[in-house]
Structure formats: structure tokens, C-alpha cells
Amino acid sequence: MRDTSQLAKIFGDHTVAQLSSARVLVVGAGGIGCELLKNLAMSGFHSIHSIDLDHIDLSNLNRQFLFQRRHIKLSKSQVATAAITRFNPRVRASAEQANITNTQYDVDWFAQFDIVLNALDNLEARRHVNTMCLAARVPLVESGTAGYLGQVTVIKGAKTECFECQPKPVERKTYPVCTIRSTPTTPIHCIVWAKDYLFAQLFAESSDEGAMDVEETAENSDELSALREESTALAKLAGAMGTQDFARLVFDKVFDEDVERLLSMKDMWVQRRPPTVLDFAALSEHTGFDPAHPDDHAVLEPKEWCALFVHSAERLAQRRLAMDQSTQSGLVFDKDDDDTLHFVAATANLRSLAFGIEQKSIFATKAMAGNIIPAIATTNAIVAGMMVMQAILVLAQRIPECHTSYVTYGKRARCIIKEPLAEPNPRCPVCRRRYLTLRVRDCAQTTLGDVLDFVKGLDLDRDLQLGDDISVVEGTRMLYDPDFDDNLSKPLYELGIVSGKMIMLTSEDDDDGSIVPVVLSIAAAKSQDSLAIEGFESVPIFAPLPQLVSADAESDDEDDVITDDFVVDDSGAIVLEDDDVVTSPMIASAVSSISEELSKRKLDEISVISQDDTKRRAVSDDDIEVLD
């Protein structure tokens, strides 16, 4: 049983009591999540709820230490919570295997927790949890790792930056169509061809937005035209889907007919090694290989790749036909779906074989096709430890002592750096919102018009300050504006607006950005009223947006030194300029290698998010602390 006396000496008995009574939500039970759950259980937290969508896979066992081989195919969250209760029997741990973005996890569900800790590996879910915590007014500890790099920060509505305050550009690697289609030279070229072209054409409803989805230009129009012809030919093979000849027909099309066509273009191979036609009959000879259980870490023999191709193609064909009968859309590549992964790995390696390119194991193909940066167990452990320390400070109402912490790797002698939490971005499209809860008695009986009438009729002390010309948006859907009122008479249920959904109300008259949009979280009623709004007492007061100053505006100070990129005044402050907009001052002495590195440490679990140096917030020498 865990002794909390050491914690009491550091944080005090009152804080330890707060930890034992706090309800903690852990989202994600993977690499960071396992370490985090263990740390929470051993640090005096007694009420822990974990949610994760995934099952345990063999590849998880090298770093997710709460799992063993006997747990493969079981729920991550359920196995992890069972493990931590064995570490500390005092822990009341519960778990769900579900998607945190499901509407059942509404604002009331999030509000039951005292703190949320994110251990997620995808942007969509992290953005969703960020928004729900803002709406439920629950503090969030956000984390991420990318190889040897890591980050932990605290998000508290109206007090700190939220997850969306800084842009999260997702780098998308693209490749020339002619290279993918005709002259591949690296394994990734073959993997992109297998995943974004062949798999998409055969089994998806339409090609996904991957590397093959490119804008047509004068330079690539011929290649795209030829690609469309090949796609049409592949589409005709759909009629054979489900028959015993399907895999052979696809093989002959892409590894025989298409290669023969390329070989007929003599000029193309003057400076290149020409591809080799693959013979299905020769490669499909029986070898004793079991395609249902391949070795993920081995580079298979050509005949084994062919057997895996046939097996996976037949399984995917059966699944695709079943979808047609159920009116579902096509299949989507998923690195954790064995059938889709095996098909892409087999076809990519057969193409590599034809073009004389190095072949890759299924495991390596999975990493490349899923754009995965290998996870490092040590980084996960460090980040999870920092998360618990930040959570303790949050629950002890010591937010000013919280920091954004970074795990770095490279030439530095010290690996952990921290900086103060930043204030909210006044132009953030997510946290510069007034989040309220709209309780609806019956979504099937309440119309959108009823909601608008209710909002416009609120008392003066609860006025949403949106004016008369209100627009209503749900996600990317416009539900209503003064020129589009088709949905006013429709019930909320018919519009897909149910408990767990959010609608945003803004004004058509907001020309200068002075009106703060209102986000209404739909929730179940707590009274007999058909409609009710809650949360006014907790809505922060937003300061007016700062006026944007044009970079070519005249300076009021004759001593200012003007350059193309920044302004330096006589106090030594630098005012950086970007896209003709002057941003916040930054002390010149802080423009050092440390601050430059800090500006680039916005991490996702699977990728490093670099920030434009000219858009950093103000920091000074005293703000940055390097830890041993």
C-alpha cells in the first residue's frame, strides 16, 4: 500500500487529502497513459477513470509496461486500470473502451471530474478534449512526445493558453505523381502507391486525401490523365471482387500489364534501371507460409509477399462487398487493421521487388505508412512524471506555480527546460468564446426557431450581446443566418443537434471582432423547463481585441530604429513584424538559442509542431529556467 507521508512533507496534509478525494480523468492508456496511471496510483490519487478506444497489440509491449503478452487483443484502459489497483488497493479505478469524441461524453460528463489528463496520440481527439474542458470549466494537463522530445503544459480556461491558441500545422509530405506512378526509387514511394492509389482505388469509396491527391498543373496533366485511365481499369476489376480470380487479376494488372507498358517507353530507362515483370504463377507456388500469421519484423520472401497479397486482398474484398450490402462507405486504411496493413505491405514490397528497391518488413511499413515517430519509453516516463507534478499543483490551487515543461535532446547538458504558462491568445478561435450550457427537455420537439426565440428573449442580465442578426453554426455546417432560415422549423433532433453536440452563435454585424461568439453545449434538462441556459456566472469578461497596427505606420518615437523585419526602440525592446502585423514586444536579450528552441517545442504525440519564430509570445531572461 502506498505511503503518502513523503508527499505530505512536500505539499502538506491538506494537499494530500485533496488528491485522495479528487476525481481524475485520464484520456488514453498507451505509452504515456500507462506511465501516468501508474504514477497517479502511487502518488495518492484514489479516484481515477481511464478511457481509451484501442486494444492491446504485440507492438505495444516494448514500452507499455502494464501490458503482457496474455493481454493482446484486450482493452487497454481496462487492463491498465486493473494493473494499478494491484499496485495500490486503495485506488478506485474504472475504465471504458470507447471514443472520447462520442456525444455520450457531454459537458455534464466532463464536469464530474476535478482534472483531466490527456495522453492522446491524435490531433482530432486532443482538440475535442480541449474544447470540452473549456466548456465544462475543468483544468486540463496536456502532454505529448515525439521520440526523445516531450512536452507538458496546463490549460485553464481564461487563465492560460489553450491547445488551439498556437497553430498546429500538420506537415503533409507530397511526392511527384510521375515518381509514384512510373519511376519509384525508395520504399516510401512504393508504400504511398500501395496505400493512396491501389488500396484506395480498389477498396475505398474514393481516394483519400493522401499524397496522390494533387492539384493538376500543366506539368503533371499528362501523368494525371494516364493515372485516371489506370484507375478506370482497376475499377472494372470490382466486378470480380469476391471471386477466386480477383487477386490474380489485380496482380496481373499492376505487376504485369502496367510494368510492360512502362517498359515500352524506352527513353524512360536510358538512365534508370528498368523494372521487372512479376509472374503470378511462379510467385504463387505453395511454400508452407501461413499468410494469416506473418512475422511482422521479418522481410518476407517474394513468394511469401505474394501469398500475403492474395490472402489480404481476398479478405478486403469480402469486407468491401459486405459494406456494399449495408450501404456503408468504403474501407479506410488503418495501420492497426491487419488486413489493410498486410495488403499495403505486400503490394508495396512486390512493387519494390519489381523496381529493384529495398524491401521493408510489415512493422517498418506500418511506421512509414502511418507517419509514426518511434516512441521512447524513457521519454514517456519523464513526461508522465511531469504531468503528475503539474496535476498536484493544479488541484492545490497553485496555478501560478505551474509551467510548460519540455524534454529536449541534443547537444544540451540538461534535458528538461521549463517556461511560465502563457496567457490566452486574444484571437484564439476556441478559447475566445463564451461557453454556456443549453439544457433541452426534448430535442425531438424543440425546433431551432425555438432556441433562437429563447436566446433573444433572455433577461438583460443574461443577454448574450449578439445583437439581432444572429448566425448559428454546428461544426462546419451553417444552420441559420438572416439569409438562410430553412432550418428554423426543424426539430433539433432532425438537424443532428442532440445532447453532447455544440452549436455556436455569432453576429452578422461583427465587422471588427468585438463580439465574442457564444458556444452552447447541448445537455439534458434538469427541470421541467423546455429550454434553460446555465453558466453565466462563470463566463469570463473578455477584453476588447487589440487594434492591429500596420507595419508601415509612422513611428511616434524618433529614436526608433526601423528595419525590414522588426522595430528596436531605445529601451532595447524588439517589436517583431509578420505579414504586416506588429506583434507583442520581446526583450532583445531573450532572443537566444534557448528561447528559439522553446518556440519550436509545441509537440504532438506523433509529430513536432514548429512555431513561426515571429509569432512567439514575449519572454525574458527571467522567464526561462533550465533544470538538471
Backbone hydrogen bonds, N-H to C=O, Kabsch-Sander energy under -0.5 kcal/mol:
donor,donor_aa,acceptor,acceptor_aa,energy
4,T,2,R,-0.6
8,A,4,T,-2.1
9,K,5,S,-1.7
10,I,6,Q,-1.3
11,F,7,L,-3.4
12,G,7,L,-0.6
12,G,8,A,-1.6
16,V,12,G,-1.8
17,A,13,D,-2.2
18,Q,14,H,-1.9
19,L,15,T,-2.3
20,S,16,V,-1.9
21,S,17,A,-1.3
22,A,18,Q,-1.4
24,V,22,A,-0.6
24,V,47,S,-2.4
25,L,115,I,-2.2
26,V,24,V,-0.5
26,V,49,H,-3.0
27,V,25,L,-0.6
27,V,117,L,-2.5
28,G,26,V,-0.8
28,G,51,I,-2.6
34,C,30,G,-2.6
35,E,31,G,-1.0
36,L,32,I,-2.8
37,L,33,G,-2.9
38,K,34,C,-2.0
39,N,35,E,-2.4
40,L,36,L,-2.7
41,A,37,L,-2.2
42,M,38,K,-1.6
43,S,40,L,-1.3
45,F,40,L,-1.8
46,H,19,L,-0.8
47,S,22,A,-0.7
48,I,46,H,-0.6
48,I,92,R,-1.5
49,H,24,V,-2.8
50,S,94,S,-2.4
51,I,26,V,-2.1
52,D,96,E,-1.9
56,I,74,L,-2.6
60,N,57,D,-1.8
61,L,58,L,-1.4
62,N,59,S,-0.5
63,R,60,N,-1.6
64,Q,60,N,-2.6
65,F,63,R,-1.4
67,F,64,Q,-2.0
71,H,68,Q,-2.4
72,I,69,R,-1.4
73,K,56,I,-2.9
74,L,71,H,-2.5
76,K,54,D,-2.0
79,V,75,S,-2.1
80,A,76,K,-2.6
81,T,77,S,-2.3
82,A,78,Q,-1.7
83,A,79,V,-1.8
84,I,80,A,-2.0
85,T,81,T,-1.4
86,R,82,A,-0.8
86,R,83,A,-0.7
87,F,83,A,-1.2
88,N,84,I,-2.1
91,V,88,N,-2.1
92,R,46,H,-4.5
93,A,91,V,-1.0
94,S,48,I,-2.2
96,E,50,S,-2.0
98,A,96,E,-0.8
100,I,98,A,-0.6
102,N,99,N,-2.1
105,Y,102,N,-1.7
106,D,104,Q,-1.5
110,F,106,D,-2.1
111,A,107,V,-2.1
112,Q,108,D,-0.7
112,Q,109,W,-0.8
113,F,110,F,-1.8
114,D,23,R,-2.6
115,I,23,R,-1.2
116,V,139,P,-2.2
117,L,25,L,-3.0
118,N,141,V,-2.7
119,A,27,V,-2.9
126,R,122,N,-1.6
127,R,123,L,-2.8
128,H,124,E,-2.0
129,V,125,A,-2.5
130,N,126,R,-2.2
131,T,127,R,-2.2
132,M,128,H,-2.7
133,C,129,V,-2.5
134,L,130,N,-1.8
135,A,131,T,-2.4
136,A,132,M,-2.6
137,R,133,C,-0.9
138,V,133,C,-2.2
140,L,155,I,-2.6
141,V,116,V,-2.6
142,E,140,L,-0.6
142,E,153,T,-2.2
144,G,151,Q,-1.7
146,A,149,L,-2.7
149,L,146,A,-1.8
150,G,407,V,-1.9
151,Q,144,G,-2.3
152,V,405,S,-2.3
153,T,142,E,-2.3
155,I,140,L,-3.5
156,K,154,V,-0.5
159,K,156,K,-2.3
160,T,156,K,-2.2
161,E,422,A,-1.9
165,C,162,C,-1.3
171,E,169,P,-0.7
173,K,171,E,-0.6
175,Y,211,A,-0.6
180,I,176,P,-2.1
181,R,177,V,-2.9
182,S,178,C,-2.3
183,T,178,C,-1.3
189,H,186,T,-0.6
190,C,186,T,-1.2
191,I,187,P,-2.2
192,V,188,I,-2.7
193,W,189,H,-1.9
194,A,190,C,-2.3
195,K,191,I,-2.7
196,D,192,V,-2.5
197,Y,192,V,-0.6
197,Y,193,W,-1.1
198,L,193,W,-2.5
199,F,194,A,-2.4
200,A,195,K,-0.6
201,Q,197,Y,-2.6
202,L,198,L,-2.0
203,F,199,F,-2.7
204,A,199,F,-0.7
204,A,200,A,-1.0
210,G,208,D,-2.2
213,D,210,G,-1.5
214,V,212,M,-1.3
221,S,217,T,-1.0
224,L,220,N,-2.6
225,S,221,S,-2.2
226,A,222,D,-2.3
227,L,223,E,-2.4
228,R,224,L,-2.2
229,E,225,S,-1.7
230,E,226,A,-2.2
231,S,227,L,-2.2
232,T,228,R,-2.3
233,A,229,E,-1.9
234,L,230,E,-2.3
235,A,231,S,-2.4
236,K,232,T,-1.4
237,L,233,A,-0.6
237,L,234,L,-1.2
238,A,235,A,-1.5
239,G,236,K,-1.0
240,A,237,L,-1.9
241,M,238,A,-1.4
243,T,240,A,-2.3
246,F,243,T,-1.2
249,L,245,D,-2.5
250,V,246,F,-2.2
251,F,247,A,-2.5
252,D,248,R,-2.9
253,K,249,L,-1.8
254,V,250,V,-2.4
255,F,251,F,-2.8
256,D,252,D,-1.0
257,E,252,D,-2.9
258,D,253,K,-2.1
260,E,256,D,-2.6
261,R,257,E,-2.1
262,L,258,D,-1.9
263,L,259,V,-2.4
264,S,260,E,-1.3
265,M,262,L,-1.5
266,K,264,S,-1.4
268,M,265,M,-1.2
269,W,266,K,-1.5
270,V,267,D,-1.1
276,T,354,A,-2.6
278,L,255,F,-2.0
280,F,278,L,-0.7
283,L,279,D,-2.2
284,S,280,F,-1.8
285,E,282,A,-0.8
293,H,290,D,-1.4
296,D,294,P,-0.8
298,A,295,D,-1.3
300,L,298,A,-0.8
305,W,301,E,-2.5
306,C,302,P,-2.1
307,A,303,K,-2.2
308,L,304,E,-2.5
309,F,305,W,-2.4
310,V,306,C,-2.4
311,H,307,A,-2.5
312,S,308,L,-2.6
313,A,309,F,-2.5
314,E,310,V,-2.2
315,R,311,H,-1.9
316,L,312,S,-2.6
317,A,313,A,-2.1
318,Q,314,E,-1.9
319,R,315,R,-2.0
320,R,316,L,-2.6
321,L,317,A,-2.3
322,A,318,Q,-2.0
323,M,319,R,-1.7
324,D,320,R,-1.8
325,Q,321,L,-1.6
326,S,322,A,-1.0
327,T,324,D,-0.9
328,Q,323,M,-2.0
331,L,203,F,-2.4
337,D,334,D,-2.2
338,D,336,D,-0.7
341,L,337,D,-2.7
342,H,338,D,-3.0
343,F,339,D,-2.0
344,V,340,T,-2.2
345,A,341,L,-2.8
346,A,342,H,-2.5
347,T,343,F,-2.6
348,A,344,V,-2.3
349,N,345,A,-2.1
350,L,346,A,-2.2
351,R,347,T,-2.1
352,S,348,A,-2.2
353,L,349,N,-2.3
354,A,350,L,-2.0
355,F,351,R,-1.9
356,G,352,S,-0.6
356,G,353,L,-0.8
357,I,352,S,-2.9
362,I,298,A,-0.6
363,F,296,D,-3.0
365,T,361,S,-2.4
366,K,362,I,-2.5
367,A,363,F,-1.8
368,M,364,A,-2.1
369,A,365,T,-3.3
370,G,366,K,-1.9
371,N,368,M,-0.8
372,I,367,A,-3.0
376,I,147,G,-0.5
377,A,375,A,-0.5
380,N,376,I,-2.1
381,A,377,A,-2.1
382,I,378,T,-2.3
383,V,379,T,-2.6
384,A,380,N,-2.5
385,G,381,A,-1.9
386,M,382,I,-2.1
387,M,383,V,-2.2
388,V,384,A,-1.8
389,M,385,G,-1.8
390,Q,386,M,-2.1
391,A,387,M,-2.5
392,I,388,V,-2.3
393,L,389,M,-1.7
394,V,390,Q,-2.3
395,L,391,A,-2.5
396,A,392,I,-1.5
397,Q,394,V,-1.8
398,R,393,L,-2.9
401,E,398,R,-1.6
402,C,399,I,-2.2
404,T,419,E,-2.8
405,S,152,V,-2.5
405,S,403,H,-0.6
406,Y,417,I,-3.6
407,V,150,G,-2.5
408,T,406,Y,-0.6
408,T,415,C,-3.2
416,I,627,L,-0.9
417,I,406,Y,-2.5
418,K,625,E,-2.5
419,E,404,T,-2.3
421,L,402,C,-0.7
428,C,425,N,-2.3
432,R,428,C,-1.1
433,R,431,C,-1.6
434,R,517,P,-2.4
435,Y,433,R,-0.8
436,L,434,R,-0.6
436,L,519,V,-2.8
437,T,534,E,-2.4
438,L,436,L,-0.5
438,L,521,S,-2.2
439,R,437,T,-0.7
439,R,532,A,-3.4
440,V,438,L,-0.6
440,V,523,A,-2.4
441,R,530,S,-2.6
445,Q,442,D,-1.1
446,T,442,D,-1.8
448,L,487,N,-0.6
448,L,490,K,-1.9
449,G,488,L,-2.6
451,V,447,T,-1.6
452,L,448,L,-2.2
453,D,449,G,-2.6
454,F,450,D,-2.3
455,V,451,V,-2.5
456,K,452,L,-2.5
457,G,453,D,-1.2
458,L,455,V,-1.2
462,R,459,D,-1.6
463,D,460,L,-1.4
470,I,468,D,-1.7
471,S,506,T,-2.9
472,V,480,Y,-3.0
473,V,504,M,-2.4
474,E,477,R,-2.5
477,R,474,E,-2.5
479,L,472,V,-2.5
479,L,477,R,-0.7
480,Y,472,V,-1.8
481,D,484,F,-1.8
484,F,481,D,-2.7
488,L,485,D,-1.3
490,K,487,N,-1.5
492,L,443,C,-0.5
492,L,446,T,-2.9
493,Y,443,C,-2.4
495,L,491,P,-1.3
496,G,493,Y,-1.4
497,I,492,L,-2.8
498,V,496,G,-0.9
500,G,522,I,-2.5
501,K,498,V,-2.4
503,I,520,L,-2.0
504,M,473,V,-3.4
505,L,518,V,-3.5
506,T,471,S,-2.0
508,E,469,D,-3.1
510,D,507,S,-1.0
511,D,509,D,-2.2
518,V,505,L,-2.9
519,V,434,R,-2.3
520,L,503,I,-3.1
520,L,518,V,-0.6
521,S,436,L,-2.8
521,S,519,V,-0.6
522,I,501,K,-2.7
522,I,520,L,-0.6
523,A,438,L,-2.2
525,A,440,V,-1.0
532,A,439,R,-1.5
534,E,437,T,-2.4
538,S,535,G,-1.3
539,V,536,F,-1.1
542,F,540,P,-0.6
550,S,548,L,-0.5
551,A,580,D,-0.9
553,A,550,S,-1.7
558,E,556,D,-0.6
560,D,557,D,-1.4
561,V,568,V,-2.5
562,I,560,D,-0.6
563,T,566,F,-1.8
567,V,575,V,-2.0
568,V,561,V,-2.0
569,D,567,V,-0.5
569,D,573,A,-1.7
572,G,569,D,-1.9
574,I,586,M,-2.0
575,V,567,V,-2.7
576,L,574,I,-0.7
576,L,584,S,-0.7
577,E,565,D,-1.9
578,D,581,V,-2.1
581,V,578,D,-1.6
582,V,549,V,-1.3
583,T,576,L,-2.3
586,M,574,I,-2.6
587,I,619,V,-0.8
588,A,572,G,-1.4
590,A,587,I,-1.6
591,V,588,A,-1.7
592,S,590,A,-2.3
596,E,592,S,-2.2
597,E,593,S,-1.8
598,L,594,I,-2.6
599,S,595,S,-1.8
600,K,597,E,-1.4
601,R,598,L,-1.7
602,K,609,I,-0.9
603,L,601,R,-1.0
604,D,607,S,-3.6
609,I,602,K,-2.7
610,S,608,V,-0.7
611,Q,599,S,-0.7
615,K,612,D,-2.6
616,R,613,D,-1.2
623,D,620,S,-1.2
624,I,620,S,-0.7
624,I,621,D,-0.8
625,E,418,K,-2.2
627,L,416,I,-2.5
627,L,625,E,-0.5
